[in-house]
Amino acid sequence: MHPYPHVYSVQASAAPEGDVPVSSTGLPTLATAPPAEFDGPGDRWSPETLLCAAVADCFLLSFRGVARANKFQWHSLECEVDGTLNRVEGKTHFTHFRVRATLHAPACTEHDKAISLMQRAEHVCLISNSLVGERSIEATVVIG
């Protein structure tokens, strides 16, 4: 790993109408637009869905690291993130992020250890740790 601080640069531009392309050096450009809830088309990535995707991605990558550090064997991990956007005291922000995760693991897996490692991954996720909304995780383990 590179020493801190890390700096991530993204470029975006917008016209009065249409998609907002978001790019970063070496990465494919994403077409973004407001979500349907803000009268957008609802068929493009939005800042809101990108943020929830970042939480999901970070959780999964954090679990990989936690599992590797603990020499924990597993087959696959799926997760779904629901971000609740609300208006509180005149300010719109995400008030809660719920991670629903299902881990598929070998027959010899200790259920409690698997749950503990998923909780640890949620706890160390740097994206979630950077947000002000409350967080919760619903962890399920499928053994065998």
C-alpha positions as CSV (number, residue, x, y, z in Angstrom):
1,M,0.0,0.0,0.0
2,H,1.1,3.5,-0.7
3,P,1.7,5.9,2.2
4,Y,-1.0,8.3,3.2
5,P,-2.5,10.7,2.3
6,H,-4.1,9.3,-0.9
7,V,-5.7,11.7,-3.3
8,Y,-8.3,10.6,-5.8
9,S,-9.2,12.9,-8.7
10,V,-12.4,12.8,-10.7
11,Q,-13.4,15.1,-13.6
12,A,-17.0,16.0,-14.5
13,S,-18.7,18.6,-16.7
14,A,-22.3,19.5,-17.3
15,A,-24.5,21.4,-19.8
16,P,-27.9,22.8,-18.9
17,E,-29.5,19.5,-20.0
18,G,-28.4,15.9,-20.5
19,D,-26.0,13.5,-18.8
20,V,-23.1,14.5,-16.7
21,P,-20.0,12.5,-17.7
22,V,-17.8,11.5,-14.8
23,S,-14.3,10.3,-15.4
24,S,-10.9,9.6,-13.9
25,T,-7.6,8.9,-15.5
26,G,-7.4,5.3,-16.7
27,L,-11.1,4.5,-16.0
28,P,-14.1,4.3,-18.2
29,T,-16.4,7.4,-18.2
30,L,-19.7,7.0,-16.5
31,A,-22.8,8.8,-17.7
32,T,-24.7,10.1,-14.7
33,A,-28.0,11.9,-14.3
34,P,-30.4,12.7,-11.4
35,P,-32.4,9.8,-10.1
36,A,-36.1,9.5,-10.8
37,E,-36.8,10.9,-7.3
38,F,-35.3,14.2,-8.5
39,D,-37.1,14.1,-11.8
40,G,-34.2,12.5,-13.7
41,P,-34.6,9.7,-16.2
42,G,-33.9,6.9,-13.6
43,D,-31.9,4.8,-16.0
44,R,-28.4,6.2,-15.3
45,W,-26.0,6.1,-12.3
46,S,-26.7,9.1,-10.1
47,P,-24.7,10.6,-7.2
48,E,-27.0,8.8,-4.8
49,T,-26.7,5.3,-6.4
50,L,-22.9,5.8,-6.9
51,L,-22.6,6.5,-3.1
52,C,-24.5,3.4,-2.2
53,A,-22.4,1.4,-4.7
54,A,-19.3,2.8,-3.1
55,V,-20.5,1.5,0.3
56,A,-21.2,-1.9,-1.1
57,D,-17.9,-2.1,-3.0
58,C,-16.0,-1.0,0.0
59,F,-17.7,-3.6,2.3
60,L,-16.9,-6.4,-0.1
61,L,-13.3,-5.3,-0.6
62,S,-12.9,-4.8,3.2
63,F,-14.3,-8.3,3.8
64,R,-11.7,-9.7,1.4
65,G,-8.9,-8.1,3.4
66,V,-10.4,-9.1,6.8
67,A,-10.9,-12.7,5.6
68,R,-7.4,-12.9,4.2
69,A,-5.9,-11.6,7.4
70,N,-7.8,-14.2,9.4
71,K,-7.1,-17.0,7.0
72,F,-10.8,-17.5,6.6
73,Q,-12.1,-19.6,3.7
74,W,-15.2,-18.6,1.8
75,H,-16.9,-19.0,-1.5
76,S,-18.7,-15.8,-2.3
77,L,-20.3,-12.8,-0.6
78,E,-23.2,-10.8,-2.0
79,C,-24.5,-7.6,-0.6
80,E,-27.2,-5.0,-1.1
81,V,-27.0,-1.5,0.3
82,D,-30.1,0.6,0.9
83,G,-29.3,4.3,1.5
84,T,-32.0,6.4,3.1
85,L,-32.0,10.0,1.9
86,N,-34.0,12.4,4.1
87,R,-34.4,16.0,4.9
88,V,-33.4,16.9,8.5
89,E,-33.4,20.4,9.9
90,G,-33.6,21.9,6.4
91,K,-30.6,19.8,5.1
92,T,-30.9,16.8,2.7
93,H,-28.5,14.0,3.5
94,F,-28.3,10.3,3.8
95,T,-29.5,9.4,7.3
96,H,-29.0,5.6,7.2
97,F,-27.1,2.9,5.2
98,R,-28.2,-0.7,5.6
99,V,-25.9,-3.4,4.3
100,R,-27.6,-6.8,3.7
101,A,-24.9,-9.4,3.2
102,T,-25.0,-13.1,2.4
103,L,-21.8,-15.1,2.8
104,H,-21.5,-18.5,1.2
105,A,-18.8,-20.6,3.0
106,P,-17.6,-24.2,3.2
107,A,-19.3,-26.8,5.4
108,C,-16.6,-26.6,8.1
109,T,-17.2,-22.8,8.7
110,E,-17.8,-21.5,12.2
111,H,-21.0,-19.4,11.9
112,D,-20.2,-17.0,14.7
113,K,-16.7,-16.3,13.2
114,A,-18.2,-15.6,9.8
115,I,-20.7,-13.2,11.2
116,S,-18.0,-11.5,13.3
117,L,-15.8,-11.1,10.2
118,M,-18.6,-9.5,8.2
119,Q,-19.3,-7.1,11.1
120,R,-15.6,-6.3,11.2
121,A,-15.5,-5.6,7.5
122,E,-18.5,-3.2,7.9
123,H,-16.7,-1.5,10.8
124,V,-13.4,-0.9,8.9
125,C,-15.0,0.2,5.6
126,L,-13.4,3.6,4.9
127,I,-16.3,4.8,2.8
128,S,-18.8,4.1,5.5
129,N,-16.6,5.6,8.1
130,S,-16.5,8.8,6.0
131,L,-20.3,9.2,6.1
132,V,-22.5,10.9,8.7
133,G,-25.5,8.6,8.3
134,E,-26.2,5.8,10.7
135,R,-25.1,2.3,9.6
136,S,-26.4,-1.2,10.1
137,I,-25.6,-4.6,8.8
138,E,-27.8,-7.7,8.4
139,A,-25.4,-10.6,8.0
140,T,-26.4,-14.1,6.8
141,V,-24.2,-17.1,6.4
142,V,-25.0,-20.0,4.1
143,I,-22.8,-22.9,5.1
144,G,-22.2,-25.9,2.8
